[in-house]
């Protein structure tokens, strides 16, 4: 679904849902209450985070 902001257009659905990843449960979320930030981490690729 594209989102338009002024002259720019952003596509917000370019990633596939994590529910289709194999193996299931290979992603975890971590919430940092100090920064109020959620980090998505891969258990298959240590060090990879979004």
Backbone as CSV, one residue per row, in Angstrom:
resi,resn,N_x,N_y,N_z,CA_x,CA_y,CA_z,C_x,C_y,C_z
1,UNK,0.847,-1.169,0.000,0.000,0.000,0.000,0.893,1.232,0.000
2,UNK,0.893,2.016,-1.053,1.716,3.214,-1.109,1.155,4.325,-0.224
3,UNK,2.049,5.077,0.378,1.685,6.241,1.182,2.347,7.443,0.534
4,UNK,1.572,8.491,0.282,2.098,9.679,-0.366,2.251,10.796,0.650
5,UNK,3.447,11.380,0.686,3.732,12.527,1.543,4.344,13.589,0.647
6,UNK,3.542,14.605,0.326,4.016,15.616,-0.605,4.331,14.961,-1.941
7,UNK,5.507,15.271,-2.514,5.870,14.671,-3.800,6.463,13.261,-3.669
8,UNK,6.653,12.787,-2.434,7.268,11.477,-2.226,6.218,10.395,-2.028
9,UNK,6.529,9.191,-2.469,5.639,8.054,-2.281,6.428,6.913,-1.643
10,UNK,5.892,6.361,-0.547,6.546,5.281,0.181,5.686,4.031,0.094
11,UNK,6.305,2.890,-0.129,5.591,1.621,-0.159,5.803,0.943,1.191
12,UNK,4.729,0.806,1.980,4.855,0.303,3.346,4.700,-1.213,3.452
13,UNK,4.389,-1.898,2.374,4.203,-3.353,2.451,5.213,-4.104,1.578
14,UNK,6.483,-3.690,1.606,7.497,-4.340,0.782,8.095,-5.572,1.447
15,UNK,7.841,-5.775,2.740,8.343,-6.957,3.439,7.233,-7.989,3.598
16,UNK,7.595,-9.255,3.557,6.613,-10.311,3.791,6.382,-10.460,5.290
17,UNK,5.185,-10.884,5.692,4.928,-11.101,7.122,5.853,-12.176,7.691
18,UNK,6.267,-11.999,8.939,7.176,-12.955,9.579,6.528,-14.304,9.833
19,UNK,5.201,-14.362,9.783,4.544,-15.644,10.036,4.855,-16.667,8.946
20,UNK,5.398,-16.229,7.800,5.753,-17.148,6.722,7.215,-17.588,6.790
21,UNK,7.994,-17.034,7.714,9.405,-17.413,7.822,9.554,-18.839,8.336
22,UNK,10.611,-19.493,7.850,10.918,-20.861,8.266,12.299,-20.824,8.904
23,UNK,12.519,-21.397,10.040,11.564,-22.080,10.905,10.731,-21.081,11.700
24,UNK,9.571,-21.543,12.102,8.689,-20.698,12.903,9.373,-20.371,14.220
25,UNK,9.146,-19.181,14.715,9.735,-18.771,15.981,11.179,-18.310,15.871
26,UNK,11.638,-18.023,14.646,13.033,-17.619,14.474,13.250,-16.122,14.689
27,UNK,12.191,-15.390,15.006,12.284,-13.962,15.295,11.730,-13.686,16.686
28,UNK,12.354,-12.753,17.388,11.866,-12.326,18.700,11.866,-10.803,18.746
29,UNK,10.981,-10.259,19.563,10.956,-8.815,19.774,11.480,-8.515,21.165
30,UNK,12.126,-7.391,21.283,12.639,-6.952,22.575,12.276,-5.478,22.741
31,UNK,11.669,-5.144,23.881,11.256,-3.771,24.168,12.210,-3.159,25.180
32,UNK,12.732,-1.978,24.864,13.594,-1.238,25.782,12.751,-0.143,26.419
33,UNK,12.415,-0.275,27.717,11.539,0.703,28.359,12.176,2.080,28.511
34,UNK,13.486,2.165,28.499,14.154,3.464,28.641,13.970,4.299,27.376
35,UNK,14.243,3.696,26.218,14.126,4.420,24.947,12.757,4.253,24.306
36,UNK,11.940,3.358,24.873,10.610,3.043,24.327,10.720,2.597,22.869
37,UNK,11.695,1.733,22.630,11.984,1.238,21.289,11.820,-0.278,21.256
38,UNK,11.217,-0.784,20.183,11.071,-2.226,19.986,12.080,-2.661,18.931
39,UNK,12.827,-3.716,19.241,13.822,-4.260,18.320,13.396,-5.657,17.907
40,UNK,13.493,-5.937,16.629,13.182,-7.252,16.083,14.502,-7.964,15.844
41,UNK,14.676,-9.156,16.452,15.942,-9.887,16.361,15.741,-11.263,15.744
42,UNK,16.713,-11.651,14.931,16.700,-12.968,14.307,17.461,-13.954,15.175
43,UNK,16.858,-15.118,15.440,17.544,-16.181,16.167,18.363,-17.057,15.222
44,UNK,18.083,-16.976,13.932,18.828,-17.749,12.935,20.135,-17.056,12.550
45,UNK,20.137,-15.742,12.576,21.297,-14.955,12.182,21.702,-14.066,13.358
46,UNK,22.492,-14.579,14.305,22.894,-13.784,15.473,23.548,-12.465,15.052
47,UNK,23.130,-11.391,15.692,23.640,-10.065,15.355,22.742,-9.310,14.402
48,UNK,21.856,-10.001,13.705,20.934,-9.347,12.775,19.750,-8.814,13.550
49,UNK,19.484,-7.536,13.433,18.317,-6.950,14.088,17.773,-5.822,13.232
50,UNK,16.492,-5.563,13.381,15.803,-4.518,12.624,15.163,-3.549,13.581
